[in-house]
Amino acid sequence: MPTCKWGVVIAGVISSNREAMNIQRIAETFRKALGAAAHEARNYSWPKGVANSDVLRIFQEDITSARALGLEWEEISRELARAGVHKKNGTFFNGPEIRVYASRWRGRSKLLNETSAPNAAAPDGLLKEFPFAKIDELNRSIKPCFSGADATFIPPHELFAGSRMLIRLEALSSSRMDGIRCTLKDLLVLEAKGKEVEAPSRPRAVHKVRQYVAALEHFIPVVQQKGRMGLTAKLIHQLHQAVLFGKNPTDDSPIYCEGLSPIQVEHGLGYLVRFMQQEVEPASGAALARATLAHAYFDALHVFSMGNSRVGRLLLTLILTVYGVQPILLAGTIETAKTEYMMTMQRAQREHASMPLVKFMAGSMITARKREEEIAHEFLRLTALWKDRLGFKKSSSINNVIDILPSYPVVTTKLLARLLEVNVETAYSRIEQLTEAGIIEELTGKRHSRVFGARAILRVLEES
């Protein structure tokens, strides 16, 4: 942001709820910024201290998200023009101008701008200032969120048939926070059809969400097996590659933020890794505090050119997994309180006032667990109702299909045949039975390459 006093005016009106190229919100943000600056300057124009680059930088995250979704510079120019965003002389920004200004955004965090080494805001320093006297209270409030014999989540998380869907809801929420939007139905159709999939309504967004899903499904077992020693700089690089580019998780070719030296990156990530790998009592308030502070620290480092937020939330999920927490759906609860999340994050980073952020995370975990319980119980109710409606014996193979639906609410004949380990003809017969009973229905309206879905299951997930 600019160093002049008008930069403070502009920064103050940037919305914390960002969504890639949301025309209405961009227009409102621009009007507020111009109005605030005009009030200070006592006329309705940008003050002399504001450059065109300052005006455009208000929408840096919108432009970055749009580029991540594949929009060309001229397309971004047209969208900004539609929102009424203009230069100081009243003309609109063109594509090449936006590209030049964007190339100058180094994206350095305050932490790395102020010091060559991140010791000024090191996680150990934050943790030493953490009020451990309140940890006992925190332990009691978040105990149900931890795995183990004392967990109150019913059914047990590892046996919950719908946990596959919770991972997808997590990926959808985390991606939405970066302006990458698609529907749950589009994502599940893409997965059900596999290589046969036709381009959905927003193919780039759907594939990017799918990359997040793949990263979760690949790396959760990895860190569960390796434990704390699996939390490494290489893991962070792999997360970035997997989430942003969908490359093989073993590929280690990070793209760092422009302006950061390798020494800064190595020092910052090295400090973070040592902090994450320190021994901590599992399933405790101290574990939650350490995971939260590591998340805040990575966010402050801002080492990559783009995708830092998604990688940071994915890293938080993995840290919590190592520390004995059941973290699925955490991004969804953070998304609903994004303003509070960002405010408490900034306080932890700038003032080392970390307790509000840790309490926010504890509250988010409790809310997430309640949501998971509600989904689990609703799935149990639906499957019991369907089995009773069909009236087959408990050993009937059709009941096996019903048990699969919470995890695979959208299927094709080939996918169902693979899941049941039967031939395609048998799978098609089961689909016909469920269709006649009104449990599933065809989703695409096509005669060939048909996709079937349990709308009741989808409704539970979409309304959660």
C-alpha positions in Angstrom: 0.0 0.0 0.0 1.2 3.6 -0.5 3.0 5.3 2.3 1.1 8.6 1.9 -1.7 9.4 4.3 -4.3 8.8 1.6 -3.2 5.2 1.6 -4.7 4.8 5.0 -8.0 6.3 3.8 -8.1 3.9 0.8 -7.1 0.9 2.9 -9.9 1.6 5.4 -12.7 1.0 3.0 -11.4 -2.2 1.4 -14.0 -4.9 2.0 -12.8 -8.0 3.9 -15.3 -10.1 2.0 -13.6 -10.5 -1.3 -15.0 -12.4 -4.3 -13.3 -12.5 -7.7 -14.7 -9.7 -9.9 -18.0 -9.1 -7.9 -19.1 -6.1 -9.9 -21.5 -4.7 -7.4 -19.1 -5.0 -4.5 -16.2 -3.6 -6.4 -18.3 -0.6 -7.5 -19.4 0.0 -3.9 -15.9 -0.3 -2.6 -14.7 2.2 -5.3 -17.4 4.7 -4.4 -16.6 4.5 -0.7 -12.9 4.9 -1.3 -13.4 7.9 -3.6 -15.9 9.4 -1.2 -13.6 9.0 1.8 -10.7 10.6 -0.1 -12.9 13.4 -1.4 -14.1 14.1 2.1 -10.5 14.5 3.3 -9.6 16.6 0.2 -12.9 18.7 0.4 -13.7 18.0 -3.2 -15.0 15.0 -5.1 -11.7 13.9 -6.7 -8.6 11.9 -5.7 -6.1 14.0 -3.7 -2.7 14.7 -5.2 -1.0 12.1 -2.9 -2.9 9.3 -4.6 -1.4 7.7 -7.7 -3.4 5.6 -10.3 -1.5 2.5 -9.0 -2.9 3.3 -5.5 -6.4 3.3 -6.9 -6.0 0.0 -8.7 -4.3 -1.7 -5.7 -7.5 -1.4 -3.7 -8.6 -4.3 -5.9 -5.4 -6.3 -5.8 -6.9 -9.5 -4.4 -9.9 -9.3 -6.8 -7.5 -9.0 -9.8 -5.3 -11.8 -8.5 -8.3 -14.1 -8.0 -9.5 -13.3 -11.4 -6.1 -14.2 -12.9 -6.2 -17.4 -11.0 -9.5 -18.2 -12.6 -8.0 -17.6 -16.0 -9.4 -14.2 -16.9 -7.2 -12.2 -19.4 -6.1 -8.7 -18.6 -8.5 -7.1 -21.1 -11.4 -9.1 -19.5 -10.4 -7.8 -16.1 -10.2 -4.3 -17.6 -13.8 -4.6 -18.9 -15.0 -5.9 -15.5 -13.5 -3.0 -13.6 -14.9 -0.5 -16.2 -18.3 -2.1 -15.6 -17.9 -1.4 -11.9 -17.0 2.3 -12.7 -13.4 2.0 -11.5 -11.4 4.7 -13.2 -8.1 6.6 -13.1 -7.6 10.0 -11.6 -8.4 11.7 -15.0 -11.7 9.8 -15.3 -10.6 7.3 -18.0 -10.7 3.6 -17.5 -7.7 1.3 -16.9 -6.8 -0.8 -20.0 -5.4 -4.4 -19.9 -1.7 -3.5 -20.4 -1.9 -0.9 -17.7 -3.4 -3.3 -15.2 -0.7 -5.8 -16.1 2.1 -3.3 -15.5 0.7 -2.2 -12.2 0.1 -5.8 -11.1 3.7 -6.7 -11.9 4.8 -4.1 -9.3 2.9 -5.6 -6.5 5.5 -7.5 -4.6 3.0 -8.6 -2.0 5.6 -8.6 0.8 4.2 -9.0 4.2 4.8 -6.3 6.8 6.9 -8.9 8.7 9.4 -9.4 5.9 9.6 -5.7 4.9 10.7 -4.7 8.4 13.4 -7.2 9.0 15.6 -9.6 7.1 14.8 -12.3 9.5 11.3 -13.0 11.0 12.4 -13.0 14.6 10.5 -9.8 15.3 7.2 -11.8 15.0 8.5 -15.3 15.7 6.0 -17.9 16.8 8.0 -18.7 19.9 7.6 -15.0 20.9 3.9 -15.2 20.4 3.6 -18.4 22.3 5.6 -17.1 25.3 3.1 -14.2 25.5 0.1 -16.6 25.3 -1.9 -16.6 28.6 -1.5 -20.2 29.5 -3.5 -19.7 32.7 -6.6 -19.8 30.6 -5.7 -23.0 28.8 -7.6 -25.2 31.2 -10.8 -23.4 30.3 -10.0 -23.7 26.7 -9.3 -27.4 27.1 -12.8 -28.0 28.5 -14.5 -26.1 25.7 -12.8 -27.8 22.8 -12.4 -31.3 24.2 -15.2 -32.7 22.0 -13.3 -31.6 18.9 -10.4 -34.0 19.7 -10.1 -37.6 18.6 -9.9 -40.2 21.3 -12.0 -42.1 23.7 -13.5 -39.0 25.3 -14.7 -37.5 22.0 -18.4 -36.9 22.0 -18.8 -36.9 18.2 -21.2 -39.7 17.3 -20.6 -41.7 15.1 -16.8 -41.7 15.4 -15.2 -39.6 12.8 -13.2 -42.3 11.2 -16.3 -44.4 10.8 -18.5 -41.6 9.5 -19.7 -42.5 6.0 -20.1 -38.9 5.0 -16.5 -37.8 5.8 -15.7 -37.9 2.1 -18.3 -35.2 1.6 -17.0 -33.1 4.5 -13.7 -32.9 2.8 -15.4 -31.5 -0.3 -17.4 -29.0 1.7 -14.1 -27.9 3.3 -12.5 -27.4 -0.2 -15.5 -25.5 -1.5 -15.5 -23.1 1.5 -11.7 -22.5 1.5 -11.8 -21.9 -2.3 -14.8 -19.5 -2.0 -12.8 -17.4 0.4 -10.3 -16.8 -2.4 -13.1 -16.0 -5.0 -13.0 -19.5 -6.6 -16.6 -20.6 -6.8 -18.4 -23.7 -8.1 -21.4 -25.7 -6.9 -21.1 -29.0 -5.0 -23.1 -30.6 -7.8 -20.6 -29.5 -10.4 -17.7 -30.9 -8.3 -19.4 -34.2 -7.7 -20.4 -34.6 -11.4 -16.8 -34.0 -12.4 -15.6 -36.6 -10.0 -18.3 -39.1 -10.9 -17.7 -38.9 -14.6 -13.9 -38.9 -14.3 -12.2 -38.7 -17.7 -15.5 -38.7 -19.4 -16.5 -35.4 -17.9 -17.8 -32.6 -20.1 -16.9 -29.0 -19.4 -19.2 -27.8 -16.5 -20.5 -24.3 -16.2 -17.3 -23.0 -14.6 -14.6 -25.5 -15.6 -11.6 -23.7 -14.2 -13.2 -23.1 -10.8 -14.4 -26.7 -10.6 -11.0 -28.1 -11.4 -9.3 -25.8 -8.9 -11.6 -27.0 -6.1 -10.9 -30.5 -7.2 -7.2 -29.9 -6.8 -7.8 -28.7 -3.2 -9.8 -31.9 -2.5 -7.0 -34.1 -4.0 -4.5 -32.3 -1.8 -6.5 -32.9 1.4 -7.1 -36.6 0.5 -3.4 -37.1 -0.3 -1.7 -35.2 2.5 -3.9 -36.0 5.5 -2.8 -39.7 5.5 0.8 -38.6 4.9 1.0 -36.4 8.0 -1.0 -38.9 10.1 1.7 -41.4 9.3 4.7 -39.1 9.7 3.5 -37.1 12.6 5.2 -33.8 13.6 8.2 -34.6 11.5 6.0 -34.6 8.4 5.4 -30.8 8.8 8.3 -29.6 6.7 9.1 -26.8 4.2 9.0 -29.4 1.4 5.4 -30.2 2.5 4.5 -26.6 2.2 6.0 -26.4 -1.3 4.1 -29.5 -2.3 0.8 -28.1 -0.9 1.3 -25.0 -3.0 2.0 -27.0 -6.2 -0.9 -29.4 -5.6 -3.5 -26.7 -4.7 -2.5 -24.1 -7.3 -1.4 -26.2 -10.2 -2.6 -29.7 -9.6 0.9 -31.1 -10.1 2.2 -34.3 -8.8 2.6 -33.9 -5.0 6.3 -34.9 -5.2 7.1 -31.9 -7.5 9.1 -29.4 -5.6 9.4 -26.2 -7.6 7.9 -23.3 -5.6 7.1 -20.0 -7.1 7.9 -17.4 -4.5 6.5 -13.9 -4.2 8.5 -11.4 -6.2 11.0 -9.4 -4.1 11.7 -12.1 -1.5 15.2 -13.4 -1.5 15.9 -17.2 -1.1 17.5 -16.4 2.3 14.4 -14.7 3.6 12.2 -17.6 2.4 14.6 -20.2 3.8 14.8 -18.4 7.2 11.1 -17.8 7.5 10.0 -21.3 6.6 12.8 -22.8 8.6 11.6 -21.0 11.7 8.1 -22.0 11.1 9.0 -25.7 10.6 11.0 -25.8 13.8 8.0 -24.3 15.6 5.5 -26.8 14.1 7.7 -29.8 14.9 8.2 -28.9 18.6 6.7 -31.4 21.0 3.2 -30.4 22.3 0.6 -32.2 24.3 -1.7 -33.7 21.8 -5.4 -32.9 21.8 -5.0 -29.9 24.1 -5.5 -26.2 24.2 -1.7 -25.8 23.8 -1.9 -27.8 20.6 -4.7 -25.6 19.3 -2.7 -22.5 20.2 0.4 -23.7 18.5 -1.5 -24.7 15.3 -3.2 -21.3 15.3 0.0 -19.3 15.7 1.7 -21.4 13.1 -1.2 -20.6 10.7 -0.9 -16.8 11.5 2.8 -16.9 11.0 2.6 -18.5 7.6 0.0 -16.0 6.6 2.3 -13.2 7.6 5.3 -14.7 5.6 3.2 -14.6 2.4 6.0 -16.4 0.6 4.2 -17.4 -2.6 3.2 -15.3 -5.6 -0.4 -16.4 -5.1 -2.4 -19.1 -3.3 -1.0 -18.3 0.2 -4.5 -18.2 1.8 -5.6 -21.6 0.5 -2.2 -23.1 1.3 -2.4 -21.6 4.8 -5.8 -23.0 5.5 -4.8 -26.4 4.1 -1.6 -26.3 6.3 -3.8 -25.5 9.3 -5.9 -28.6 8.6 -2.8 -30.8 8.5 -1.2 -29.3 11.6 -4.5 -29.9 13.6 -4.6 -33.4 12.2 -1.0 -34.1 13.5 -2.0 -32.5 16.9 -5.0 -34.9 17.3 -7.8 -32.6 16.2 -10.7 -33.5 13.9 -10.6 -30.4 11.7 -13.0 -31.0 8.8 -15.4 -28.1 8.0 -13.2 -25.6 9.8 -13.0 -23.4 6.6 -16.7 -23.3 6.4 -17.1 -21.9 9.9 -14.3 -19.4 9.3 -15.9 -18.3 6.0 -19.1 -17.3 7.8 -17.2 -15.1 10.2 -14.4 -13.9 7.9 -14.3 -10.3 9.2 -13.7 -11.5 12.8 -11.1 -14.0 11.5 -9.2 -11.4 9.7 -9.3 -8.9 12.5 -8.1 -11.4 15.1 -5.4 -12.6 12.7 -4.1 -9.1 12.2 -4.0 -8.4 16.0 -2.0 -11.6 16.5 0.4 -10.7 13.7 0.9 -7.0 14.6 0.4 -6.9 18.3 1.1 -10.5 19.4 -2.4 -10.4 21.0 -3.0 -14.0 20.1 -5.6 -15.1 22.6 -8.6 -13.6 20.5 -7.4 -15.6 17.5 -7.0 -18.8 19.4 -10.5 -18.4 21.0 -11.9 -17.7 17.6 -10.4 -20.9 16.3 -11.7 -22.8 19.3 -15.2 -21.4 18.7 -14.9 -22.3 15.0 -13.9 -25.9 15.9 -16.9 -26.3 18.2 -19.3 -24.9 15.5 -17.7 -27.2 12.9 -18.2 -30.2 15.2 -21.8 -29.4 15.7 -22.4 -29.1 12.0 -20.7 -32.5 11.4 -22.9 -34.1 14.0 -26.1 -32.6 12.4 -25.0 -33.9 9.0 -24.2 -37.3 10.4 -27.5 -37.7 12.2 -29.4 -36.5 9.1 -27.6 -39.1 7.0 -28.5 -41.8 9.5 -32.1 -40.7 9.4 -32.3 -40.7 5.6 -30.6 -44.1 5.1 -32.8 -45.7 7.7 -35.9 -44.2 6.1 -34.9 -45.4 2.6 -34.2 -48.9 3.8 -37.6 -49.1 5.5 -39.3 -47.7 2.4 -37.7 -50.4 0.2 -38.4 -53.2 2.7 -35.5 -55.4 1.7 -33.7 -57.7 4.1 -30.7 -56.2 5.9 -28.4 -58.4 3.9 -29.8 -57.2 0.6 -27.3 -55.7 -1.9 -29.6 -52.7 -2.4 -29.0 -51.7 1.2 -25.2 -51.6 0.3 -26.0 -49.0 -2.3 -28.0 -46.9 0.2 -25.0 -47.1 2.6 -22.8 -45.7 -0.1 -24.9 -42.7 -0.9 -23.8 -40.4 2.0 -20.2 -40.7 0.7 -21.1 -40.8 -3.0 -24.4 -38.9 -3.5 -23.7 -38.5 -7.2 -22.8 -41.6 -9.2 -22.7 -43.1 -12.7 -23.3 -46.7 -13.6 -19.6 -47.3 -14.0 -18.7 -45.6 -10.7 -21.3 -47.6 -8.8 -20.2 -50.9 -10.4 -16.6 -50.1 -9.2 -17.8 -49.2 -5.7 -19.9 -52.3 -5.3 -17.4 -54.5 -7.2 -20.1 -55.8 -9.5 -20.7 -55.7 -13.3 -22.3 -52.7 -15.0 -25.6 -54.5 -15.6 -26.0 -55.2 -11.9 -25.1 -51.6 -11.0 -27.7 -50.3 -13.6 -30.3 -52.6 -12.0 -29.7 -51.1 -8.6 -29.9 -47.6 -10.0 -33.3 -48.4 -11.6 -34.6 -49.7 -8.2 -33.5 -46.6 -6.4 -34.9 -44.3 -9.1 -38.3 -46.0 -9.0 -38.3 -45.6 -5.2 -37.6 -41.8 -5.6 -34.3 -42.0 -3.7 -32.1 -40.9 -6.6 -32.8 -39.2 -9.9 -31.0 -38.4 -13.2 -29.3 -35.0 -12.9 -28.3 -34.1 -16.4 -31.4 -34.7 -18.5 -29.3 -36.7 -21.0 -29.9 -40.2 -22.5 -26.3 -41.0 -22.6 -23.5 -40.6 -20.0 -26.1 -40.2 -17.4 -25.4 -39.1 -13.9 -27.6 -39.9 -10.9 -27.9 -38.1 -7.6 -29.5 -38.4 -4.2 -31.0 -34.9 -4.0 -31.9 -35.3 -0.3 -28.2 -35.9 0.5 -27.1 -33.0 -1.6 -29.7 -30.8 0.1 -28.3 -31.6 3.5 -24.8 -30.8 2.4 -25.7 -27.6 0.7 -27.8 -26.3 3.6 -25.2 -27.2 6.3 
